Amino acid sequence: MDLNAEQIFRDFVIELQKQINIQKTAGIDIDNCRDIPWTEIVKEAFSEIGRIIEGIKVYATGHDGEYLLDVLWDSTENEKHGPILGVESEWGNIKDVEEDFYKLMYVKCRFKVLVYSSTSEVNRLELQRMIKDGLINFDQHLIGEQYLFVDMNNFEPWRITTVGFIVTQATLKNRKAIELSNICSVEWDDKIKNYIL
């Protein structure tokens, strides 16, 4: 199973649009909702992606039960392999996002995905600062862990952006040198941007 951060992000955006369309077809007014429907949409998107990957068992609320995080992909190919990907989704204030971020750091898996929504450029920078500070202050990283921070912003320009961080030997030696790197972003056109928060 060959996963990479950019492909996980792109698959998420594709599946996200499918889940938004399912909600619209069901008559759910997601335009005027904040946390719960969006958390469910994110969970469903990552659950669907995981289900089509051979050798993955998906744990999520409403399916096989939540296990530690909102969504967890576990390897069924090799018992020693363990969790592959963990997802937390939070649309609350910075403290709420920070709480879910720390849950991700405590769980050991190759990919750790935090999905949240910034409300302004200032808020976006505050969230990224909180994330960077959390990475610097946490001292239990393992080499090779990859973090994906997916910001589904709800201000102009309407964009879903992901930045990432990979734990290396160098960052373990000098955590103050930790930097987030841009992985990918997707702009939403006028037809669908109103369905993003």
Sequence and secondary structure as in RCSB ss.txt:
>XXXX:A:sequence
MDLNAEQIFRDFVIELQKQINIQKTAGIDIDNCRDIPWTEIVKEAFSEIGRIIEGIKVYATGHDGEYLLDVLWDS
TENEKHGPILGVESEWGNIKDVEEDFYKLMYVKCRFKVLVYSSTSEVNRLELQRMIKDGLINFDQHLIGEQYLFV
DMNNFEPWRITTVGFIVTQATLKNRKAIELSNICSVEWDDKIKNYIL
>XXXX:A:secstr
    HHHHHHHHHHHHHHHHHHHHHTT  GGG  HHHHHHHHHHHHHHHHHTSTTEEEEETTTT   SSSEEEEE
SS TTT EEEEEEEE S HHHHHHHHHHHHHS  SEEEEEE   SHHHHHHHHHHHHHHHHH     TT EEEEE
EE  SSS EEEEEEEE  HHHHH GGG   EEEEEEE  TTTGGG  
